[in-house]
């Protein structure tokens, strides 16, 4: 017989854009995720290519759970058709 334990945290491996989105979805479901990042900061790998633009514009990069989590802090979605650079994740500010 398999016992399901509901008191264990859900681990998210990586604090890049996808890992952070996964954590936002877990928070929206009332979970408290444990986010694990090998680097020294959030989105550590993206720092290596901070000058490169994403292939996808913001409207495809940010999902609804992330927006719902960020908007109460004063964050607003940048130009939906603009493509962010890796550097935007490091600075944590709005694009130029």
N, C-alpha and C positions, 0 to 999 in steps of 0.2 A: 504494500500500500504506500502510495506517495503522499507525503504531507507537504502542503503549501504553506510557506511562512510569509506572512504579510508584513512582518516587522523589519525586514531587511531592506536596506536602501537599494535603489537602482543605480548602478554605476554607468557613467557616460565616459567613454574612453576618448580623450581629446577635447581641448577647449578651443577648437577652431570654429568657423562659421556653422558647420553641420552639428558639431557637438553642442554648441551653445543653443542652437535651435532645438535639438533634442531635449536639452535641459529645460528650455522654456515650455515645451509641450508637457513635460513631466510636472513642472510647477503648476501648469494650468489644470492638471488632473489631481492636484493636491498632494503630489509626491514631493519628497525632498531628495533630489538627485545628488549623488556624489560624483563630481566632475574631476577626472584625473587628467593631468596634462604633463607630458614628459619635459616640456620646455620650462623656462623660468617665468613665463607670463602667458596670459591668454593669447591665443593665436600665434604662438612662438614660431611655428614654421613659416607663416605668412611674412614674417619680418624679413626673411631671406629674399623675398621678391616683392618688396613693398612698392617698388616703382612700376610694377606691371598691372595693367587694367584687367579686371575680371572679364570673362567672355560673356557673362550674362549681366543685363542691367539690374538695377535695384529691384524692380518690380518682380523679378524672378529669384532674387537673392534673399529677400526678407519675407518670412512667412507670418501668418496672422498671429500665432502665439507669441512670437518675438515682438511684434508691433504692440500687442496688448500689454506685454510686460514693460516695454520701453517708454511708451507714450506718457504714462503718469510721471515719469522722471523729467519730462520736458523735451524728450527726443522727438524729432519729426522725420518722416521718411524723406530722404533727398529726392531730387528729380527722378521719378520712376523710370525714365528712359535713359538716365545717365548710368555709366558703368563705373563702379568704384575701383580704386586701386587697392592693392594689399596694404598700403600705408594707412588707409583710413581705419583699418582694424587696430592698428597700433596706436594711433593718436587718440581714438575714441571720440573724435569730434566730427563735425559735419564736413562734407567735401568742399573743396574750393570752388 
